[in-house]
Amino acid sequence: MGHMSTDPRPSPLPLTERQEARRRGILDASTRLACGGGFDAVQMREVAESSGVALGTLYRYFPSKIHLLVATMDDQLQQLHAALRKRPPAATAPSERVAETLLRAYRALQREPLLADAMVRAMIFADRSVSGQVDAVSRLTTTIILDAMGPDAAGGTAGAGRTSAVRVIEHTWHAALVTWLSGRATVDQVTEDIRTACRLLDQPTPA
């Protein structure tokens, strides 16, 4: 069908310093509005006014509100990744390190539930036109998990088994966020589900 190659600018050219500052301002405005009023509060006109850019300029950076909120999630994950590099998880076992990492991210989302809801809704609503940005979020989540596992991770699941375990952890993480945000799961249930999924990393490699 050729859909895989039609994603708009999957790897855009590096932004100039001025463009980067403008993009930063747009993401900050999106975050502020989402923190204050959730998904519905992030209106493109409001974002443009709040960040001091023309509406047409905003649409050049982010073609839709969904693009903007998925990029906001990517930005939040990048900030988490930077914080984790400064203060990595303290546990020894890879599974515990990943659980500690994802629970730290979950606690950050608990502090801003309206922002969390806006970003997760955008991920759910994203169609093919946003696939490049959604893939970037997924890749970054995978990178955060692999970094948390640490260099000694090979002692547990390896190769294809490890890749599958990481995917299951990612799926559990996203599903747990959705059930928590919709009121169908308690904080304790989400915490337990994340810990349970992370224990897959302790499984021995199949013979």
C-alpha positions as CSV (number, residue, x, y, z in Angstrom):
1,M,0.0,0.0,0.0
2,G,3.0,2.3,0.5
3,H,1.7,3.9,3.6
4,M,4.9,3.4,5.5
5,S,6.9,5.8,3.3
6,T,4.3,8.6,3.2
7,D,4.9,9.9,6.8
8,P,5.6,13.7,6.6
9,R,9.2,14.5,7.5
10,P,10.0,11.5,9.8
11,S,13.5,12.9,10.3
12,P,13.3,16.7,9.7
13,L,16.3,18.8,9.1
14,P,17.9,20.3,12.3
15,L,16.1,23.4,13.5
16,T,17.9,26.7,13.7
17,E,18.4,28.2,17.1
18,R,15.5,30.6,16.6
19,Q,13.2,27.8,15.3
20,E,14.2,25.6,18.3
21,A,13.3,28.4,20.7
22,R,10.0,28.9,19.0
23,R,9.2,25.1,19.1
24,R,10.2,25.1,22.8
25,G,7.8,28.0,23.5
26,I,5.0,26.1,21.7
27,L,5.6,22.9,23.7
28,D,5.8,24.9,26.9
29,A,2.4,26.6,26.1
30,S,0.8,23.2,25.2
31,T,2.0,21.8,28.5
32,R,0.8,24.7,30.6
33,L,-2.7,24.6,28.9
34,A,-2.9,20.8,29.3
35,C,-1.9,21.1,33.0
36,G,-4.6,23.7,33.6
37,G,-7.5,22.1,31.7
38,G,-6.6,18.8,30.0
39,F,-7.2,17.8,26.4
40,D,-10.0,20.2,25.7
41,A,-8.0,23.2,26.9
42,V,-5.3,22.7,24.3
43,Q,-6.8,24.7,21.5
44,M,-4.4,25.7,18.6
45,R,-5.4,29.4,18.8
46,E,-4.8,29.5,22.5
47,V,-1.4,27.8,22.1
48,A,-0.4,30.3,19.4
49,E,-1.4,33.3,21.6
50,S,0.2,31.8,24.7
51,S,3.5,31.1,22.9
52,G,3.5,34.3,20.9
53,V,3.5,32.8,17.4
54,A,1.1,33.3,14.5
55,L,-1.5,30.6,14.1
56,G,-0.1,29.8,10.6
57,T,3.4,29.4,12.0
58,L,2.0,27.0,14.7
59,Y,0.4,24.8,12.1
60,R,3.7,24.7,10.2
61,Y,5.4,23.2,13.3
62,F,2.4,21.0,14.3
63,P,-0.3,20.3,11.7
64,S,-2.9,19.4,14.3
65,K,-3.6,19.4,18.0
66,I,-2.9,15.6,18.1
67,H,0.6,16.2,16.5
68,L,1.2,18.8,19.2
69,L,0.1,16.7,22.1
70,V,2.1,13.6,20.9
71,A,5.1,15.9,20.6
72,T,4.4,17.2,24.1
73,M,4.5,13.6,25.3
74,D,7.8,13.0,23.5
75,D,9.2,16.2,25.2
76,Q,8.0,15.1,28.7
77,L,9.7,11.7,28.1
78,Q,12.9,13.4,27.0
79,Q,12.9,15.4,30.2
80,L,12.4,12.2,32.2
81,H,15.2,10.5,30.3
82,A,17.6,13.4,31.1
83,A,16.5,13.2,34.8
84,L,17.1,9.5,34.9
85,R,20.6,9.9,33.4
86,K,21.4,12.3,36.2
87,R,19.9,10.1,38.9
88,P,19.7,6.5,37.6
89,P,17.6,3.8,39.4
90,A,19.3,2.4,42.5
91,A,18.2,-1.2,42.3
92,T,20.6,-4.0,41.2
93,A,18.3,-6.3,39.3
94,P,17.3,-5.1,35.7
95,S,13.6,-5.8,36.4
96,E,13.6,-3.7,39.5
97,R,15.5,-0.9,37.8
98,V,12.9,-0.8,35.0
99,A,10.0,-0.9,37.5
100,E,11.6,1.9,39.5
101,T,12.1,4.0,36.3
102,L,8.5,3.5,35.1
103,L,7.0,4.1,38.6
104,R,9.0,7.3,38.8
105,A,7.4,8.4,35.5
106,Y,4.0,7.3,36.7
107,R,4.4,9.4,39.9
108,A,5.3,12.4,37.7
109,L,2.1,11.9,35.7
110,Q,0.1,11.6,38.9
111,R,1.2,15.1,39.9
112,E,-0.2,16.4,36.6
113,P,-3.2,14.1,35.8
114,L,-4.8,16.6,33.3
115,L,-1.6,16.7,31.3
116,A,-1.3,12.9,31.5
117,D,-4.9,12.6,30.2
118,A,-4.3,15.0,27.3
119,M,-1.1,13.3,26.2
120,V,-2.5,9.7,26.5
121,R,-5.7,10.7,24.6
122,A,-3.6,12.1,21.8
123,M,-1.7,8.9,21.5
124,I,-5.0,7.0,21.3
125,F,-6.6,9.4,18.8
126,A,-3.4,9.5,16.6
127,D,-4.0,8.3,13.0
128,R,-1.5,7.4,10.3
129,S,-0.6,11.1,9.7
130,V,1.0,11.1,13.2
131,S,2.7,7.8,12.9
132,G,6.2,9.3,12.8
133,Q,5.7,11.2,16.1
134,V,4.0,8.1,17.7
135,D,6.9,5.9,16.6
136,A,9.3,8.5,18.2
137,V,7.5,8.2,21.5
138,S,7.6,4.4,21.3
139,R,11.3,4.4,20.5
140,L,12.1,6.8,23.3
141,T,10.1,4.6,25.8
142,T,12.0,1.6,24.6
143,T,15.3,3.5,25.1
144,I,14.4,4.5,28.6
145,I,13.5,0.9,29.5
146,L,16.8,-0.4,27.9
147,D,18.8,2.2,29.7
148,A,17.2,1.3,33.0
149,M,18.1,-2.3,32.5
150,G,21.7,-1.4,32.5
151,P,24.8,-3.2,31.0
152,D,24.3,-6.3,33.1
153,A,20.8,-6.9,31.6
154,A,22.1,-9.9,29.5
155,G,21.9,-12.1,32.6
156,G,18.1,-12.3,32.2
157,T,16.1,-12.4,29.0
158,A,18.2,-12.0,25.9
159,G,17.7,-11.5,22.1
160,A,14.2,-11.9,20.7
161,G,12.9,-12.8,24.2
162,R,14.2,-9.6,25.7
163,T,12.7,-7.6,22.8
164,S,9.4,-9.2,23.3
165,A,9.5,-8.6,27.1
166,V,10.3,-4.9,26.6
167,R,7.3,-4.7,24.2
168,V,5.0,-6.3,26.8
169,I,6.3,-3.9,29.4
170,E,5.6,-1.0,27.1
171,H,2.1,-2.3,26.3
172,T,1.4,-2.8,30.0
173,W,2.6,0.7,30.8
174,H,0.4,2.4,28.3
175,A,-2.7,0.2,29.1
176,A,-2.2,0.9,32.8
177,L,-2.1,4.6,32.2
178,V,-5.4,4.4,30.2
179,T,-7.2,2.3,32.9
180,W,-5.9,4.7,35.7
181,L,-6.9,7.8,33.8
182,S,-10.4,6.4,33.1
183,G,-10.9,5.5,36.8
184,R,-10.9,1.8,36.1
185,A,-7.7,1.1,38.1
186,T,-6.3,2.3,41.4
187,V,-2.7,3.6,41.8
188,D,-1.9,0.4,43.7
189,Q,-3.2,-1.8,40.8
190,V,-1.2,0.2,38.3
191,T,1.9,-0.1,40.4
192,E,1.4,-3.9,40.8
193,D,0.8,-4.4,37.1
194,I,3.9,-2.5,36.2
195,R,6.0,-4.5,38.7
196,T,4.5,-7.8,37.4
197,A,5.3,-6.9,33.7
198,C,8.9,-5.9,34.6
199,R,9.5,-9.3,36.3
200,L,9.4,-10.8,32.7
201,L,13.0,-9.5,32.5
202,D,14.0,-12.0,35.2
203,Q,12.9,-15.0,33.1
204,P,15.8,-17.2,31.9
205,T,16.5,-17.3,28.1
206,P,14.7,-20.1,26.4
207,A,17.0,-23.0,25.4
